[in-house]
Amino acid sequence: MTKNLIIYMPALNEEETIRNVLDSIPKHFDGFKKVELLVVNDGSTDATEKEAILSGATVINHSQNRGVGKAFQTALNYSLKAKADILVSIDADGQFDVNQISEMIRPIINKRADFCIGNRFWNSSPDKMPTLKYWGNKQISKIVSFISKTKIQDASCGFRAYSKDCLFSLNLQGSFTYTHETILELLHKGYGVAQIPIKVTYYDGRISRIANNLIQYSIRTSIIIFKSLKDYRPLQFFLSIAFLVLFIAFIIGGFVFIHWMNTGMITPYKSFGFIALSLCGMAVVIITLAFIADLLNRIRENQEKILYLTKKKYFE
């Protein structure tokens, strides 16, 4: 029998909603002896901590706002120490239906998946979701799908569930958000994902804590995603840059070569010729870096395996 389920939510100034959300979560789930509510209070300045404690939740406080990425890492470390068999993450604002937690954990219990992510877009755009936000989420999901080679419908949804084995394997770096990085890391390590259609409610006047500025959100999440691409596919990442540089060099060099064929001289485009040669040299350097990065990535993967086994031995 699976023993310990932890239901976690990050919270930043959620005093108005968090108690209702916590109180509405079912107290028992089939297959679990213990259900624990965990709130990571990420620098709130209101009564979020008090409301969460009144609902019987374990509260871990950040002295200042550190971002949902750091909040998830705090929850991850706590869950390992508490010997959680499954960790569920859900938002504190009441947008998600807590009664779907059972649906979220079922594929893990039945061994059909190692982690589950909610899919808000199973029936196109949810009601009252801003069109621009919907479009931005779909574009980010396409990027994550391309990098992971797995069709991901909703890469940004915070309603998720992770098996214990996934918790051992996660080694996250981002502080702004964790949603995309966890998908890329777990899929890269061979874990299976289930995408669960979920209900979501967007309230009038509700401002997202993470994506309140869509341009800033897109830039910051894109940086995290492309860092992950660099880490997980360094050869492809650097070779792509090298071939782009070579392509530009061939265009410039080709222009100079055609001019030389027609006139017998490279004047007045001598400087273009030097630029093309410099770009070719730069491409060779980047190709060399690509193979070095690939070698380092193999070392990193071995270190990750050692870290996984170390965590497993330490926490179990």
ChimeraX attribute file (.defattr): number of C-alpha atoms within 10 A of each C-alpha:
attribute: neighborCount
match mode: 1-to-1
recipient: residues
	/A:1	8
	/A:2	13
	/A:3	13
	/A:4	18
	/A:5	25
	/A:6	22
	/A:7	23
	/A:8	29
	/A:9	26
	/A:10	27
	/A:11	27
	/A:12	22
	/A:13	19
	/A:14	22
	/A:15	20
	/A:16	14
	/A:17	16
	/A:18	25
	/A:19	23
	/A:20	16
	/A:21	21
	/A:22	26
	/A:23	14
	/A:24	14
	/A:25	15
	/A:26	12
	/A:27	11
	/A:28	12
	/A:29	13
	/A:30	10
	/A:31	12
	/A:32	14
	/A:33	12
	/A:34	14
	/A:35	16
	/A:36	18
	/A:37	20
	/A:38	25
	/A:39	25
	/A:40	26
	/A:41	24
	/A:42	23
	/A:43	18
	/A:44	19
	/A:45	15
	/A:46	13
	/A:47	12
	/A:48	23
	/A:49	27
	/A:50	13
	/A:51	19
	/A:52	27
	/A:53	16
	/A:54	11
	/A:55	16
	/A:56	14
	/A:57	21
	/A:58	15
	/A:59	20
	/A:60	17
	/A:61	17
	/A:62	16
	/A:63	11
	/A:64	12
	/A:65	16
	/A:66	13
	/A:67	21
	/A:68	24
	/A:69	19
	/A:70	22
	/A:71	26
	/A:72	21
	/A:73	19
	/A:74	16
	/A:75	23
	/A:76	21
	/A:77	13
	/A:78	15
	/A:79	24
	/A:80	20
	/A:81	12
	/A:82	14
	/A:83	16
	/A:84	23
	/A:85	21
	/A:86	26
	/A:87	25
	/A:88	23
	/A:89	22
	/A:90	22
	/A:91	20
	/A:92	23
	/A:93	24
	/A:94	20
	/A:95	16
	/A:96	21
	/A:97	17
	/A:98	19
	/A:99	11
	/A:100	16
	/A:101	21
	/A:102	13
	/A:103	16
	/A:104	25
	/A:105	26
	/A:106	16
	/A:107	19
	/A:108	22
	/A:109	18
	/A:110	9
	/A:111	11
	/A:112	13
	/A:113	18
	/A:114	24
	/A:115	30
	/A:116	25
	/A:117	28
	/A:118	27
	/A:119	23
	/A:120	24
	/A:121	18
	/A:122	15
	/A:123	10
	/A:124	8
	/A:125	15
	/A:126	16
	/A:127	10
	/A:128	11
	/A:129	14
	/A:130	12
	/A:131	11
	/A:132	10
	/A:133	16
	/A:134	16
	/A:135	12
	/A:136	16
	/A:137	20
	/A:138	19
	/A:139	15
	/A:140	21
	/A:141	19
	/A:142	18
	/A:143	18
	/A:144	27
	/A:145	18
	/A:146	12
	/A:147	18
	/A:148	20
	/A:149	12
	/A:150	14
	/A:151	15
	/A:152	22
	/A:153	23
	/A:154	27
	/A:155	27
	/A:156	22
	/A:157	19
	/A:158	21
	/A:159	27
	/A:160	24
	/A:161	29
	/A:162	23
	/A:163	22
	/A:164	19
	/A:165	15
	/A:166	22
	/A:167	22
	/A:168	18
	/A:169	20
	/A:170	19
	/A:171	17
	/A:172	16
	/A:173	15
	/A:174	22
	/A:175	15
	/A:176	17
	/A:177	23
	/A:178	22
	/A:179	21
	/A:180	22
	/A:181	24
	/A:182	20
	/A:183	24
	/A:184	21
	/A:185	21
	/A:186	20
	/A:187	16
	/A:188	14
	/A:189	16
	/A:190	9
	/A:191	16
	/A:192	15
	/A:193	21
	/A:194	21
	/A:195	21
	/A:196	21
	/A:197	18
	/A:198	20
	/A:199	17
	/A:200	19
	/A:201	15
	/A:202	17
	/A:203	13
	/A:204	8
	/A:205	6
	/A:206	9
	/A:207	11
	/A:208	11
	/A:209	12
	/A:210	13
	/A:211	13
	/A:212	12
	/A:213	12
	/A:214	15
	/A:215	12
	/A:216	12
	/A:217	16
	/A:218	16
	/A:219	11
	/A:220	14
	/A:221	21
	/A:222	16
	/A:223	13
	/A:224	20
	/A:225	20
	/A:226	17
	/A:227	17
	/A:228	21
	/A:229	20
	/A:230	18
	/A:231	18
	/A:232	22
	/A:233	19
	/A:234	22
	/A:235	21
	/A:236	15
	/A:237	18
	/A:238	21
	/A:239	19
	/A:240	15
	/A:241	15
	/A:242	22
	/A:243	16
	/A:244	13
	/A:245	19
	/A:246	21
	/A:247	16
	/A:248	15
	/A:249	24
	/A:250	17
	/A:251	12
	/A:252	19
	/A:253	22
	/A:254	14
	/A:255	16
	/A:256	22
	/A:257	18
	/A:258	13
	/A:259	16
	/A:260	14
	/A:261	10
	/A:262	10
	/A:263	10
	/A:264	10
	/A:265	14
	/A:266	18
	/A:267	13
	/A:268	9
	/A:269	16
	/A:270	11
	/A:271	12
	/A:272	17
	/A:273	19
	/A:274	14
	/A:275	15
	/A:276	23
	/A:277	17
	/A:278	13
	/A:279	21
	/A:280	21
	/A:281	15
	/A:282	16
	/A:283	22
	/A:284	17
	/A:285	12
	/A:286	19
	/A:287	19
	/A:288	15
	/A:289	17
	/A:290	23
	/A:291	16
	/A:292	13
	/A:293	19
	/A:294	20
	/A:295	13
	/A:296	14
	/A:297	18
	/A:298	12
	/A:299	11
	/A:300	14
	/A:301	14
	/A:302	12
	/A:303	12
	/A:304	16
	/A:305	13
	/A:306	12
	/A:307	16
	/A:308	19
	/A:309	13
	/A:310	13
	/A:311	15
	/A:312	16
	/A:313	9
	/A:314	10
	/A:315	12
	/A:316	9
